[in-house]
Amino acid sequence: MTQYAGLRELAELIRRLEPELAGAQLSILAHENKEEIATLLVEGLGTKIPVQHSSGEYANHLAILRVGANKYTFAQDWREVYISEINYCACRIPPGAHGLLVRHIDYPGVIYDVSRKLAEYQINVSKLNVSREQKGKNALLISVTDEEITPTIVSAIEELPQITKVLSLQ
């Protein structure tokens, strides 16, 4: 299995987030194995999209996918490939991760509300990232968990105030 094998799975996750890929663009940033990286990401997305190749080397960044106003950065370190950024929100979503991606309108207590719901279902949070455009505007909460997120848990979190989209990472 190639060191980049998880890229296909990560692209499949983004495909669930972004069902409409019209106008999407993929930029390969890696210095080596550009074709393999592009192939795995395009296969995971399930559709042909324009692919650009950068001429530079970008530390651990492999590629950037832009879909409309959304930007997804793929990276790699000595352990694994992962999504390192969603719309300028730093995160670490490895292939096969359990957890949630929650888009919402920023409000005081969103971290508490989501964490409380997860605790009600005996779900342990291993990593949590939050980011927002500005106070009271669009925001993103990414919670990587030790346990699988079921559709019941997704539904419970969707009922919280000002939540616009909830997606299980699995």
C-alpha positions in Angstrom: 0.0 0.0 0.0 1.3 3.4 -0.9 2.1 6.1 1.6 -0.6 8.2 0.0 -3.4 5.6 0.1 -5.5 7.5 2.6 -5.9 10.4 0.2 -8.7 8.6 -1.6 -10.6 8.1 1.6 -10.1 11.8 2.6 -11.3 12.9 -0.8 -14.4 10.7 -0.4 -15.1 12.5 2.9 -14.9 15.9 1.1 -17.2 14.5 -1.6 -19.8 13.9 1.1 -19.3 17.5 2.3 -19.4 18.9 -1.2 -21.9 17.0 -3.3 -21.6 19.6 -6.1 -18.0 19.8 -7.5 -18.7 21.9 -10.5 -16.0 24.5 -10.7 -13.7 22.7 -8.3 -10.0 23.0 -8.7 -7.2 20.8 -7.4 -3.7 22.2 -6.9 -0.9 19.7 -6.3 1.8 21.2 -4.0 4.0 18.2 -3.4 7.4 18.2 -5.0 7.4 14.4 -5.6 4.7 11.9 -6.7 2.5 14.5 -8.1 0.6 12.2 -10.5 -0.1 9.6 -7.8 -1.4 12.2 -5.4 -3.6 13.8 -8.1 -4.9 10.4 -9.2 -5.9 9.3 -5.7 -7.6 12.5 -4.9 -9.6 12.6 -8.2 -10.6 9.0 -7.8 -11.9 9.7 -4.3 -13.8 12.7 -5.5 -15.4 10.5 -8.1 -15.3 13.0 -10.9 -12.8 14.7 -13.3 -11.7 18.1 -12.1 -9.0 20.4 -13.3 -5.6 19.7 -11.7 -2.8 22.2 -11.5 0.8 21.4 -10.5 2.8 23.8 -8.5 6.5 24.2 -9.2 7.5 24.6 -5.5 7.9 22.4 -2.5 5.6 23.1 0.4 6.9 21.4 3.6 4.2 18.9 4.5 1.4 20.2 2.2 0.4 17.8 -0.6 -2.6 19.5 -2.3 -5.3 22.1 -2.0 -8.9 21.5 -3.2 -11.0 24.5 -3.8 -14.8 24.0 -4.2 -16.7 27.3 -4.5 -15.7 29.4 -1.4 -14.4 26.3 0.4 -10.8 25.3 0.6 -9.4 21.9 1.8 -5.7 21.4 2.4 -4.2 17.9 2.4 -0.9 17.3 4.2 1.5 14.5 5.2 3.9 14.0 8.1 6.0 11.0 9.1 2.9 9.2 10.3 0.1 9.7 7.8 -1.8 11.8 5.3 -4.5 14.0 6.7 -6.7 17.0 6.0 -4.8 19.8 7.7 -7.1 22.8 7.0 -10.7 23.5 6.1 -11.4 27.1 5.2 -8.4 28.3 7.1 -9.4 26.3 10.2 -6.4 24.2 11.2 -7.3 20.6 11.9 -6.0 17.1 11.7 -8.4 14.6 10.1 -6.7 11.4 9.3 -8.2 8.6 7.1 -10.5 6.4 9.1 -11.0 9.0 11.9 -14.2 8.9 13.9 -15.8 12.3 14.7 -17.9 15.1 13.5 -17.7 18.2 11.3 -20.2 20.8 12.5 -20.9 23.9 10.5 -22.8 26.5 12.5 -23.5 30.2 13.2 -21.1 31.2 16.0 -22.7 31.5 19.4 -21.4 31.3 23.0 -21.7 27.8 24.2 -21.5 25.8 21.0 -18.4 23.8 22.2 -20.3 23.0 25.4 -23.5 22.1 23.5 -21.8 19.7 21.1 -19.5 18.2 23.8 -22.5 17.7 26.1 -24.4 15.8 23.4 -21.4 13.6 22.7 -21.0 12.9 26.4 -24.7 11.8 26.6 -23.8 9.1 24.1 -20.6 8.1 25.9 -18.4 9.6 23.1 -14.9 10.7 24.1 -13.4 13.6 22.2 -9.7 13.2 21.3 -9.2 16.4 19.3 -11.3 19.5 18.9 -10.8 22.4 16.5 -13.1 25.5 16.2 -12.8 28.4 13.9 -15.1 31.2 12.7 -15.2 33.9 10.1 -15.9 36.5 12.8 -18.0 36.7 16.0 -21.6 35.7 15.3 -20.9 34.5 11.7 -20.2 31.2 10.0 -18.1 28.8 12.1 -16.7 25.3 12.0 -16.2 22.8 14.8 -14.3 19.6 14.1 -14.4 17.0 16.8 -12.3 13.8 16.3 -13.5 11.1 18.7 -12.5 7.7 20.0 -15.8 6.2 19.1 -17.9 6.0 16.0 -20.6 8.6 15.4 -23.9 7.1 14.6 -26.8 8.7 12.6 -28.6 9.1 15.9 -25.8 11.2 17.3 -25.7 13.3 14.1 -29.5 13.9 14.4 -29.1 14.9 18.1 -26.5 17.5 17.2 -28.4 18.8 14.2 -31.2 19.8 16.7 -28.9 22.2 18.5 -29.5 25.9 17.9 -27.8 27.6 14.9 -26.3 24.3 13.5 -26.4 24.4 9.7 -24.7 21.1 8.8 -23.4 18.0 10.7 -21.4 15.3 9.0 -19.9 12.2 10.5 -16.3 11.7 9.5 -17.0 8.0 8.8 
